[in-house]
C-alpha cells in the first residue's frame, strides 16, 4: 500500500468561501469551471464533482498540483483556457500580503509562504516562477497615489492584467479576494484594486459579498493582529 505524499500549499479556498461559491454556481447554473490560479485544485475540484460540474485549472508551480485536472502552465497563456463555451472562471488570485513573500529563509522559523511551500514540496529552496504573482508581494510599499514606485507592485499587477485579458472567453467570473493590513495597521484595499482592474477589462460586478473566514494565525512575521476577518467574493459578467 502506497502512502500519498502530502502536498503543501498554504492558501487554499476556506470552507466558508467554498460554501458561498457552491451557492453561486447553482444560482447561475454554471456547467463548467476553470481556475487559472488553481494551486492544489482539490477543494474546488471536489465541489465541482459534488455539483456535477466540469472542472479544469492551471497552476504555475508544478509541485503544488494535486487534482489531475489541473495542468501546469501560466495563466497569461491563452492556450491554457477552455476552448469550448460556455465556461466560467472561479478563482482566488494571490493576495500580495505576507504570504506572498519571496524571502529566502536562512533559519528554521515557521514560514507559511508560497516559497516555503515549494521548498516543503520539493525538498530544496528555489525562486518562485517569474510569472507567479506570489513572487511580488508588496505589503509595506507605498501606493502610486502616495508617490510609490514599487517594482513589486508594478510586476504583480502586470501579471494580473495579462492573465485577466484571457478571461474574455468566459461568461462569468467568480473571484475571491481579500484586503490586508500593512505595517502600522494600514489597510491595503486589494479588493477595490482588483475590482477596478476587472472593470478596465470589460467586466461588471453583479453580485458582491463579504464572507467571514478563519485566517492563518501563525508565521514568521508574528502578524496575528494584521489579518483581516473577512474576504470578498465578487461575481462578474461581461459588460
LINFENSUL-V182361 format. One record per pair of residues at least 4 apart in sequence whose C-alpha atoms are under 8 Angstrom apart, sorted by sequence separation. I is the first residue (numbers start at 1). J is the second residue. D is the distance in whole Angstrom. If there is no record, write none. Layout:
I	J	D
I	J	D
This chain:
13	17	6
14	18	6
15	19	6
16	20	7
17	21	6
18	22	6
19	23	7
20	24	6
21	25	6
22	26	6
23	27	6
24	28	6
25	29	6
26	30	7
41	45	6
42	46	6
43	47	6
44	48	6
45	49	6
46	50	6
47	51	6
48	52	6
49	53	6
61	65	8
66	70	8
73	77	8
77	81	8
95	99	8
96	100	5
97	101	8
112	116	6
113	117	6
114	118	6
115	119	6
116	120	6
117	121	6
118	122	6
119	123	5
120	124	7
128	132	6
131	135	8
132	136	8
133	137	7
142	146	6
143	147	7
144	148	4
149	153	8
150	154	6
151	155	6
152	156	6
153	157	6
154	158	6
155	159	6
156	160	6
157	161	6
158	162	6
159	163	6
160	164	6
161	165	6
162	166	7
163	167	7
164	168	8
181	185	5
182	186	5
189	193	6
190	194	6
191	195	6
192	196	6
193	197	6
194	198	6
195	199	6
196	200	6
197	201	7
198	202	7
199	203	5
218	222	6
219	223	7
223	227	7
13	18	6
25	30	5
48	53	5
49	54	7
59	64	8
65	70	7
75	80	7
82	87	7
95	100	7
111	116	6
112	117	7
118	123	8
119	124	5
130	135	7
142	147	7
143	148	5
144	149	6
149	154	8
181	186	5
182	187	6
198	203	5
199	204	6
218	223	7
48	54	6
49	55	8
59	65	7
65	71	8
74	80	7
94	100	7
118	124	8
119	125	5
128	134	8
129	135	7
142	148	4
143	149	8
181	187	4
182	188	7
198	204	7
217	223	8
218	224	7
48	55	6
65	72	8
73	80	7
118	125	7
119	126	7
128	135	6
141	148	7
142	149	7
143	150	8
180	187	6
181	188	6
217	224	5
118	126	8
142	150	7
179	187	7
180	188	5
216	224	8
116	125	8
141	150	6
179	188	6
180	189	7
45	55	6
62	72	6
115	125	8
118	128	8
179	189	5
180	190	7
195	205	8
45	56	8
59	70	7
61	72	7
104	115	8
115	126	7
179	190	5
57	69	6
58	70	5
59	71	6
60	72	6
61	73	8
101	113	6
102	114	8
103	115	8
115	127	7
138	150	8
141	153	8
178	190	6
179	191	6
215	227	7
56	69	5
57	70	4
58	71	5
59	72	5
60	73	5
99	112	6
100	113	6
101	114	7
102	115	6
115	128	6
177	190	7
178	191	6
215	228	8
55	69	7
56	70	6
57	71	6
58	72	6
59	73	6
60	74	5
99	113	4
100	114	6
101	115	7
114	128	8
138	152	6
177	191	6
215	229	7
33	48	8
56	71	8
58	73	6
59	74	7
60	75	8
98	113	7
99	114	6
137	152	7
138	153	6
214	229	7
41	57	7
58	74	7
59	75	8
136	152	5
137	153	7
213	229	6
58	75	7
136	153	7
177	194	8
212	229	6
213	230	6
212	230	4
213	231	7
38	57	5
39	58	8
136	155	7
137	156	7
211	230	5
212	231	6
33	53	7
37	57	7
38	58	6
39	59	6
114	134	7
136	156	6
210	230	6
211	231	5
31	52	8
32	53	5
33	54	6
34	55	6
35	56	6
36	57	5
37	58	6
38	59	5
104	125	8
210	231	6
211	232	6
31	53	5
32	54	5
33	55	5
34	56	5
35	57	4
36	58	5
37	59	5
39	61	8
45	67	7
58	80	7
133	155	8
210	232	5
211	233	7
30	53	7
31	54	6
32	55	6
33	56	6
34	57	5
35	58	6
36	59	7
37	60	8
133	156	5
209	232	6
210	233	6
34	58	8
40	64	5
41	65	7
42	66	7
208	232	7
209	233	5
18	43	8
22	47	7
26	51	8
39	64	6
40	65	4
41	66	6
42	67	6
102	127	7
208	233	6
209	234	7
18	44	7
39	65	6
40	66	5
41	67	5
102	128	7
133	159	7
208	234	5
12	39	7
38	65	8
40	67	6
132	159	8
133	160	7
207	234	6
208	235	6
12	40	8
131	159	7
206	234	8
207	235	5
18	47	8
22	51	8
41	70	6
205	234	7
206	235	6
207	236	7
9	39	7
13	43	7
40	70	8
205	235	6
206	236	6
9	40	7
12	43	8
13	44	8
205	236	4
206	237	7
38	70	7
102	134	7
204	236	5
205	237	7
7	40	8
100	133	8
101	134	7
102	135	5
203	236	6
204	237	5
100	134	4
101	135	6
102	136	7
164	198	8
203	237	6
204	238	6
99	134	8
100	135	6
101	136	7
102	137	8
203	238	5
204	239	5
100	136	7
101	137	6
161	197	7
165	201	7
202	238	6
203	239	5
96	133	8
100	137	5
164	201	7
202	239	5
36	74	8
37	75	7
96	134	7
99	137	8
36	75	5
94	133	6
95	134	8
98	137	7
94	134	6
96	136	7
97	137	6
96	137	4
97	138	7
98	139	7
185	226	6
191	232	7
95	137	8
96	138	6
97	139	5
139	181	8
140	182	5
96	139	6
139	182	5
140	183	6
183	226	8
139	183	8
182	226	7
36	81	8
181	226	5
180	226	7
181	227	6
34	81	7
180	227	6
181	228	7
34	82	7
180	228	6
139	188	8
179	228	7
178	228	8
178	230	7
179	231	7
34	87	7
36	89	8
38	91	7
178	231	5
32	86	7
33	87	6
34	88	6
35	89	6
37	91	6
38	92	8
64	118	7
177	231	6
178	232	6
9	64	6
31	86	8
32	87	5
33	88	5
34	89	5
35	90	5
36	91	7
37	92	7
63	118	7
176	231	7
177	232	5
7	63	8
8	64	7
31	87	7
32	88	6
33	89	6
34	90	6
35	91	5
37	93	6
176	232	6
177	233	6
7	64	6
30	87	7
33	90	6
34	91	8
61	118	8
64	121	8
74	131	7
176	233	4
7	65	8
30	88	7
63	121	6
175	233	6
176	234	6
7	66	7
63	122	7
174	233	7
175	234	5
96	156	8
174	234	6
175	235	7
173	234	8
174	235	5
173	235	6
174	236	6
172	235	7
173	236	5
172	236	6
173	237	7
172	237	5
171	237	6
172	238	7
61	128	8
171	238	7
61	129	7
60	129	7
168	238	8
60	131	8
61	132	8
60	132	7
89	167	7
13	92	8
89	170	6
87	169	8
88	170	5
93	175	8
95	177	7
76	159	7
87	170	5
88	171	6
89	172	6
90	173	6
91	174	7
92	175	6
93	176	7
95	178	7
97	180	7
85	169	8
86	170	7
87	171	6
88	172	5
89	173	4
90	174	5
91	175	5
92	176	5
93	177	7
95	179	8
97	181	8
81	166	8
85	170	7
86	171	6
87	172	7
88	173	6
89	174	6
90	175	6
91	176	6
92	177	6
97	182	8
76	162	5
77	163	8
88	174	8
89	175	8
76	163	4
75	163	5
76	164	8
78	166	6
76	165	8
77	166	8
76	166	7
75	166	8
95	190	8
10	112	6
10	113	7
10	114	7
9	114	7
112	218	8
10	117	7
112	219	6
9	117	6
110	218	8
111	219	5
112	220	8
8	117	5
9	118	8
110	219	6
111	220	5
8	118	7
110	220	6
109	220	6
8	120	7
8	121	6
7	121	6
98	221	8
21	174	8
17	176	8
17	211	7
16	211	7
16	212	7
17	213	8
16	213	6
14	213	7
14	214	8
17	233	8
